[in-house]
Amino acid sequence: MADSSKTPQTISLGQLLKKNVRSYSMFIMLALIFIVFAVMTNGINFSPRNVSNIFMQNSYILILASGMVLVLIIGNIDLSVGSIAAFTGAIAAMIYNTGFGLIPTVIFTMLIGAVIGVWQGYWIAFMRVPSFIVTLSGMLLFRGLTYIITNVSPVSLRDDGFARITSGFISPEGLMLGETHLLPWLVGIALAIFAVASSYFTRQNQKRKGFTIAPISAFVLRNVFIVALIAILSWKFAEFRGLPIVGIVLAIVVTILTFVTNRTVFGRYVYAVGGNARSAKLSGINAELVEFFVFVVMGSLAGLAGLVFTGYMNSALPQAGQLFELDAIASVFIGGASMSGGIGTVIGAIVGGLVMGVINNGMSLMNIGSDWQYVVKALVLLFAVFYDIYTRRKAGLA
C-alpha cells in the first residue's frame, strides 16, 4: 500500500508567487532599475564594457555581502568588515612586495582574516559580548592598526600582477571567433546545464519525498529566467575582453556558500539558530559553535575582499574600506534578509549588492554627484527594510 504521506502536492503559480514574493521581488527590482537606467543613459549601462565594470567595481562588496548574510541570518551584525578589509589589504600588499607569489598571498591573507574572525567570534559566541560592541571595537582596532602598519601612506605594489585579480580577464587566443571571446559562452553553457540539471534533480527528489512542489509552469519559467540571465552575462563578457577573473572568484565564493547553506548540516544549523536560538539549543545544536564559525567565515571573506580591493586600486590605501560594512549590510537587507534573523540567501545578497551597484553606476553615467547617490541608496535601503516589516506583519510573523 502506498504511503500517502509521500504523495507530492503541487501548489498553484499564484500560491508560489505569494509564498516567495520577497525572493522574486528583488529580481524584479534589479531588472526594473537596469531598464530605467538603460532608457535614461541611452543604453550605455547595458554595453559590454559597462556590464563588466559593474562586476569589477562592486566585487569586494559582493564578497562581503556573501558572508554578511550568514551573520545577519544568525541575528548578529558585523561593523568591522571594512576595517578588516583595509588591514588585510595592506598586509597582502606588503607580503606580495616581499616576493611572495599571488596564490600564496591570497591564501595567507584569507587566513589572517580567519584568525581575526576567531578573535571576534570567541568574544561573541563564548563570552556572550553583543556582536555590535565586539565588531564596533574591531572596526576601531583594525582601522588603527591599518594606520600604524601603513604609516598613513599608500602601499604601492611591486608590479601589476596583483591587480589582475580584480581587473584581469581570461581569454585564450585559441578561443576567439572574430572579435568574440568564446570562453564566456562555453562557461555560460556549462553553468546553464548545471543549473537546469540541479533544479530538475532537486524537483525529482522533492517528489520522491512527498514534498510540496511548484507547478511545471513555474519550474519552466524559473529555469528560463536563469538561463536567460546566464546567456546575457555570457554575451556581454564575450563582447568585451573575456571572462573577468574576479567574476570567477565571486562565482566560487557564491557556489561554496550556497552549497553550505542549502545542502549541509551546518547550513541548516545556521538557519535554526537564526530562527530561534533557544529552540535550536534545546534540539541539541551547539548554537555558540555555529556563531563562532560564522564569524570565522566572515573574517576570511573580509580578508579576500580587502585583497580584491587592493588589486582594484593597485595599491593598499590606509583609508580603504570606509563604509564597506554599511554597503554590505544594505545589500543583504535589499536582497531579502530579515531584521529579526533566520531569513536570507547568498543569492539574494548578491542581487541586493547588484541593485546598489547598478544604481551607483547608472547615476555616475548620468553625471549625478555622490551626494545624491547617498540619498538614493538611503531611500532604497529604507524601502527594503520597510518592505520586510510590512510583509512579516501581513503574514502574521511580526
C-alpha positions in Angstrom: 0.0 0.0 0.0 1.4 3.4 -1.0 2.3 5.8 1.8 0.0 8.8 1.2 2.4 11.0 3.2 4.9 10.5 0.3 2.5 11.7 -2.3 3.8 15.1 -3.7 1.4 18.0 -3.6 1.5 20.8 -6.3 0.7 24.4 -5.4 -0.6 26.9 -7.8 1.5 29.5 -9.5 -0.3 32.2 -7.6 0.4 30.5 -4.3 4.0 30.1 -5.2 4.4 33.8 -6.0 2.6 34.8 -2.8 4.8 32.4 -0.7 8.0 33.6 -2.3 7.1 37.3 -3.0 10.2 38.5 -1.1 12.5 36.3 -3.2 11.1 37.2 -6.5 10.6 40.9 -5.9 14.4 41.6 -5.6 15.0 40.1 -9.1 12.1 42.3 -10.4 13.6 45.3 -8.7 17.1 44.7 -10.2 15.6 44.3 -13.7 13.5 47.4 -13.4 16.4 49.5 -12.2 18.5 48.3 -15.0 15.8 49.0 -17.6 15.2 52.5 -16.2 18.9 53.4 -16.4 19.1 51.9 -19.9 16.5 54.3 -21.0 18.0 57.3 -19.2 21.6 56.6 -20.4 20.6 55.6 -24.0 21.7 52.0 -23.3 25.2 52.9 -22.2 24.8 51.0 -18.9 24.0 47.8 -20.9 27.2 48.0 -23.0 29.6 45.0 -22.7 32.3 47.3 -21.1 29.9 48.7 -18.5 28.4 45.3 -17.5 32.0 44.1 -16.9 32.8 47.2 -15.0 29.7 46.8 -12.7 31.1 43.4 -11.6 34.6 44.7 -11.1 33.7 47.9 -9.3 31.4 46.0 -6.8 33.2 42.7 -6.5 34.6 43.4 -3.0 31.1 44.5 -1.7 29.5 41.4 -3.2 32.1 39.2 -1.4 31.4 40.9 1.9 27.7 40.6 1.4 28.0 36.9 0.8 29.5 36.5 4.3 27.4 39.2 5.9 24.1 37.4 5.1 25.2 34.5 7.3 26.0 36.9 10.1 22.5 38.5 9.8 20.7 35.2 9.5 22.0 34.2 13.0 20.7 37.5 14.3 24.1 39.3 14.7 25.9 42.1 12.9 29.5 42.9 11.8 30.6 46.5 11.7 34.3 45.7 11.4 34.5 44.2 7.9 35.5 47.5 6.3 38.4 48.0 8.7 39.4 44.3 8.4 39.4 44.6 4.6 41.7 47.7 4.9 44.0 45.9 7.4 44.3 42.6 5.4 44.6 44.5 2.1 47.6 46.4 3.5 49.2 43.2 4.8 48.6 41.5 1.4 50.4 44.3 -0.4 53.3 44.1 2.0 53.6 40.3 1.7 53.4 40.4 -2.1 56.1 43.1 -2.3 58.5 40.8 -0.5 58.4 38.4 -3.4 55.5 36.1 -2.4 53.5 34.6 -5.2 50.0 35.7 -5.9 48.3 32.5 -4.8 50.2 32.2 -1.5 49.4 35.8 -0.8 45.7 35.1 -1.3 45.7 32.1 1.0 47.8 33.9 3.7 45.5 36.9 3.6 42.4 34.9 4.0 44.0 33.0 6.9 44.7 36.3 8.6 41.1 37.3 8.1 40.0 33.9 9.6 42.2 34.5 12.6 40.5 37.9 13.1 37.2 36.1 12.8 38.3 33.6 15.5 39.1 36.6 17.8 35.8 38.3 17.3 33.8 35.1 17.2 35.2 34.0 20.6 34.0 37.1 22.3 30.6 37.0 20.7 29.9 33.3 20.8 31.5 32.1 24.1 31.9 35.3 26.2 28.4 36.5 25.1 29.5 40.1 24.4 27.0 41.6 21.9 28.2 41.5 18.3 27.5 45.2 17.9 30.0 46.0 20.7 32.7 43.5 19.6 32.6 44.4 15.9 32.4 48.2 16.7 35.6 47.6 18.8 37.1 45.7 15.9 36.2 48.5 13.5 38.2 50.9 15.6 41.0 48.4 16.4 41.8 47.4 12.8 41.4 50.9 11.4 44.0 52.0 13.9 46.3 49.0 13.1 46.0 49.8 9.4 47.2 53.4 10.0 50.1 52.1 12.1 51.4 49.5 9.7 51.0 51.8 6.6 52.2 54.9 8.4 49.1 56.5 6.9 50.6 56.3 3.4 49.6 54.2 0.4 51.5 50.9 -0.1 52.4 50.6 -3.8 52.6 47.2 -5.4 55.8 45.9 -7.0 54.1 45.0 -10.3 50.7 44.8 -12.0 50.2 41.1 -11.3 48.2 41.8 -8.2 45.8 44.0 -10.0 44.8 41.1 -12.3 42.7 39.7 -9.5 40.1 42.5 -10.0 40.8 43.9 -13.4 42.2 40.9 -15.3 40.4 38.7 -17.8 40.8 35.2 -19.0 40.6 34.9 -22.8 42.7 32.2 -24.5 43.8 33.2 -28.0 42.6 29.9 -29.4 39.1 30.6 -28.2 38.3 33.5 -30.4 35.7 33.9 -33.2 36.5 37.2 -34.9 36.2 39.8 -32.1 34.1 37.5 -29.9 35.6 35.7 -26.9 34.3 32.1 -26.8 35.3 31.2 -23.2 32.4 33.1 -21.6 30.0 31.3 -23.8 31.5 27.9 -23.0 31.4 28.6 -19.3 27.9 30.0 -19.6 26.6 26.9 -21.4 28.2 24.7 -18.7 26.6 26.8 -15.9 23.2 26.8 -17.6 23.3 23.0 -18.0 24.4 22.6 -14.4 21.6 25.0 -13.1 18.8 23.3 -15.0 20.0 19.8 -14.1 20.4 20.7 -10.5 16.9 22.2 -10.5 15.4 19.1 -12.2 17.0 16.6 -9.8 16.0 18.7 -6.8 12.4 18.7 -8.0 12.5 14.9 -8.5 14.0 14.4 -5.1 11.2 16.6 -3.6 8.6 14.5 -5.4 10.0 11.2 -4.1 9.9 12.5 -0.6 6.3 13.8 -0.9 7.2 17.5 -0.5 5.0 20.3 -1.9 6.4 21.2 -5.3 5.9 24.1 -7.7 3.8 23.6 -10.9 5.6 22.7 -14.0 4.9 26.1 -15.5 6.7 27.8 -12.5 9.6 25.3 -12.9 9.9 26.1 -16.6 9.7 29.9 -16.0 12.3 29.8 -13.3 14.8 27.9 -15.4 14.1 30.1 -18.5 14.9 33.2 -16.4 18.1 31.6 -15.0 19.3 30.5 -18.5 18.4 33.9 -20.0 20.4 35.7 -17.2 23.4 33.5 -17.8 23.1 34.0 -21.6 23.0 37.8 -21.2 26.1 37.8 -19.0 28.0 35.4 -21.3 27.1 37.6 -24.3 28.3 40.8 -22.6 31.5 39.3 -21.3 32.2 37.7 -24.7 31.8 41.0 -26.5 34.3 42.8 -24.2 37.5 41.2 -23.1 36.5 37.8 -22.0 35.8 36.2 -18.6 36.7 38.5 -15.6 38.9 36.8 -13.1 37.1 38.5 -10.2 33.9 37.0 -11.7 35.4 33.6 -11.3 36.5 34.4 -7.7 33.0 35.6 -6.9 31.3 32.6 -8.5 33.5 30.2 -6.4 32.6 32.1 -3.2 28.8 32.1 -4.0 28.8 28.5 -5.1 30.5 27.3 -1.9 28.4 29.3 0.4 25.2 28.4 -1.4 26.1 24.8 -1.2 26.9 25.1 2.5 23.7 26.9 3.4 21.4 24.7 1.3 23.0 21.3 1.4 24.9 20.9 4.6 24.1 20.3 8.3 26.0 23.4 9.2 23.8 25.5 6.9 20.6 24.1 8.5 22.0 24.9 11.9 22.7 28.5 10.8 19.0 29.0 9.9 17.9 27.1 13.0 20.0 29.4 15.3 18.8 32.5 13.5 15.1 31.4 13.7 15.2 30.6 17.4 18.5 30.1 19.2 16.9 28.8 22.4 14.9 26.1 20.5 18.0 25.2 18.5 19.9 24.6 21.7 17.1 22.5 23.1 17.3 20.5 19.9 20.9 19.7 20.6 22.5 22.3 18.3 25.6 23.9 19.6 24.5 27.5 18.9 27.7 29.1 20.2 29.9 27.0 17.9 27.7 27.9 14.9 28.0 31.6 15.8 31.8 31.2 16.2 32.3 29.6 12.8 30.0 32.1 11.0 32.4 34.9 12.2 35.4 32.9 11.1 33.9 32.7 7.6 33.1 36.4 7.7 36.7 37.2 8.7 38.2 35.1 5.9 35.8 36.7 3.3 36.7 40.2 4.6 40.4 39.3 4.0 39.5 38.2 0.5 37.5 41.4 -0.1 40.5 43.6 1.2 42.8 41.8 -1.2 40.4 42.3 -4.2 40.0 46.0 -3.4 43.8 46.4 -3.1 44.0 44.8 -6.6 41.3 47.1 -7.9 43.1 50.2 -6.6 46.5 48.7 -7.5 47.8 49.9 -4.1 46.8 49.4 -0.4 45.2 52.6 0.9 45.1 53.3 4.7 41.6 54.8 4.3 40.3 51.8 2.3 37.1 50.1 3.5 35.3 53.2 4.6 31.5 52.4 4.7 32.1 48.9 3.2 30.2 47.4 6.2 27.2 49.6 5.5 27.2 48.8 1.8 27.4 45.0 2.6 24.6 45.2 5.3 22.4 47.3 2.9 23.0 44.7 0.1 21.8 41.9 2.4 18.7 43.7 3.5 17.8 44.7 0.0 18.4 41.1 -1.0 15.5 39.9 1.2 17.1 39.2 4.6 15.1 39.8 7.7 15.9 42.2 10.5 14.8 39.5 13.0 17.2 36.9 11.6 16.5 33.4 10.3 15.8 34.6 6.7 18.2 35.3 3.9 20.1 33.7 1.0 23.5 34.2 -0.5 22.0 34.7 -4.0 19.7 37.3 -2.5 22.6 39.2 -1.0 24.4 39.2 -4.4 21.3 40.5 -6.1 20.9 43.2 -3.4 24.6 44.2 -4.0 24.0 44.4 -7.7 21.0 46.6 -7.1 23.2 49.1 -5.2 25.9 48.7 -7.8 23.6 49.4 -10.7 22.2 52.4 -9.0 25.7 53.8 -8.3 26.8 53.0 -11.9 23.7 54.4 -13.5 23.8 57.7 -11.6 27.5 58.1 -12.3 26.9 57.6 -16.1 24.3 60.4 -15.7 26.9 62.6 -14.0 24.9 62.7 -10.8 27.1 63.6 -7.8 28.0 61.2 -5.0 25.8 63.3 -2.6 22.6 62.4 -4.5 23.8 58.8 -4.8 23.9 58.6 -1.0 20.4 60.0 -0.8 19.0 57.4 -3.3 20.8 54.5 -1.6 19.4 55.6 1.7 15.9 55.6 0.4 16.3 52.2 -1.3 17.6 50.7 2.0 14.7 52.3 4.0 12.2 50.9 1.5 13.8 47.4 1.6 13.6 47.3 5.5 10.0 48.7 5.5 9.1 46.0 2.9 10.5 43.3 5.2 8.5 44.6 8.2 5.3 45.0 6.1 5.4 41.5 4.6 6.1 40.0 8.0 3.1 41.8 9.6 0.9 40.8 6.7 2.0 37.2 7.2 1.4 37.4 10.9 5.1 36.9 11.8 5.6 40.3 13.5 
